[in-house]
Amino acid sequence: MFLLTSASPAVTIEDSWPGYSLDLFSYPAHYAGDLDCVIIPHGVIMDRTERLARNIMDDLGNHDIVVLCVLKGGYQFSADLVDRIKALSCNSNRTIPMRVHFIRLKSYLNDQSTEDLHIVGAEDLSFLTGKNVLIVEAIVGTGKTMKTLLKHVQAFKPNMIKVAGVAFFLITHFSYLSDVGFEIPNRFVVGYALDYNEYFRDLNVSWYKCFII
Ligand SMILES: O=P(O)(O)OC[C@H]1O[C@H](OP(=O)(O)OP(=O)(O)O)[C@H](O)[C@@H]1O
């Protein structure tokens, strides 16, 4: 079993990046006053996701994969990434037969990562044995969630593991991240399925810097 790492560099959002003014974009009125700025507009996330899909195809084309979506934060990225892999598969001679499964991990309370990390559902991942696994996560912050998940998945002896994520913090450098969209400053971000105590999951699909903390 091996872990594919460092397939491509990420787009770097510098610490000094002030973000786009909220006035330039639409967002739900019930979040007025809670948000600071738009860090990454939706279109940019989509364009980057398309490229990640191509990188994954280049690495895994013709090998069937099991996509393991990390809920809840990973659901939007997983849906978008799988869509793009499917589109590439439909339009080329190289295809990836895919199966999609979900696993839920929960660690954050307010803006703090807690020691109390739970894996909910799909505890028996024996269907991963001998398979090529693509773990799809929204964000890697402290890395605790991913380390816990990797240990859990590795116990089922898959053939290969790749980790795709929308973003990781500039301060974290983990060798197991193979396809990451963006390196971002260590700020609390919401939107694109990321929450703050379950709020903001209904936000538009860009990423916003959260103002309330
Ligand atoms: O690298 P870490 O510091 O461990 O943090 C990353 C994790 O935190 C968030 O999940 P959360 O625990 O908030 O659960 P959720 O996805 O259900 O919102 C996020 O979706 C990642 O899974």
The ligand as a MOL file (V3000), in Angstrom:
LIG
                    3D

  0  0  0     0  0            999 V3000
M  V30 BEGIN CTAB
M  V30 COUNTS 22 22 0 0 0
M  V30 BEGIN ATOM
M  V30 1 O -7.2600 19.7260 10.0940 0
M  V30 2 P -8.2410 19.8800 11.2190 0
M  V30 3 O -7.8270 20.9940 12.1510 0
M  V30 4 O -8.4790 18.6000 11.9420 0
M  V30 5 O -9.6160 20.4040 10.6300 0
M  V30 6 C -10.1820 20.0140 9.4160 0
M  V30 7 C -11.5780 19.5000 9.5980 0
M  V30 8 O -12.3820 20.4710 10.2700 0
M  V30 9 C -13.6200 20.6170 9.5830 0
M  V30 10 O -14.5480 19.6560 9.9970 0
M  V30 11 P -15.4050 19.7340 11.3570 0
M  V30 12 O -14.7340 18.9360 12.4170 0
M  V30 13 O -15.7090 21.1660 11.6840 0
M  V30 14 O -16.7250 18.9680 10.9490 0
M  V30 15 P -17.7090 19.2840 9.7030 0
M  V30 16 O -16.9520 18.9240 8.4390 0
M  V30 17 O -18.8810 18.4050 9.9330 0
M  V30 18 O -18.0320 20.7510 9.7640 0
M  V30 19 C -13.2390 20.3650 8.1430 0
M  V30 20 O -14.3420 20.0100 7.3330 0
M  V30 21 C -12.2160 19.2480 8.2670 0
M  V30 22 O -12.8160 17.9650 8.2490 0
M  V30 END ATOM
M  V30 BEGIN BOND
M  V30 1 2 1 2
M  V30 2 1 2 3
M  V30 3 1 2 4
M  V30 4 1 2 5
M  V30 5 1 5 6
M  V30 6 1 6 7
M  V30 7 1 7 8
M  V30 8 1 7 21
M  V30 9 1 8 9
M  V30 10 1 9 10
M  V30 11 1 9 19
M  V30 12 1 10 11
M  V30 13 2 11 12
M  V30 14 1 11 13
M  V30 15 1 11 14
M  V30 16 1 14 15
M  V30 17 2 15 16
M  V30 18 1 15 17
M  V30 19 1 15 18
M  V30 20 1 19 20
M  V30 21 1 19 21
M  V30 22 1 21 22
M  V30 END BOND
M  V30 END CTAB
M  END
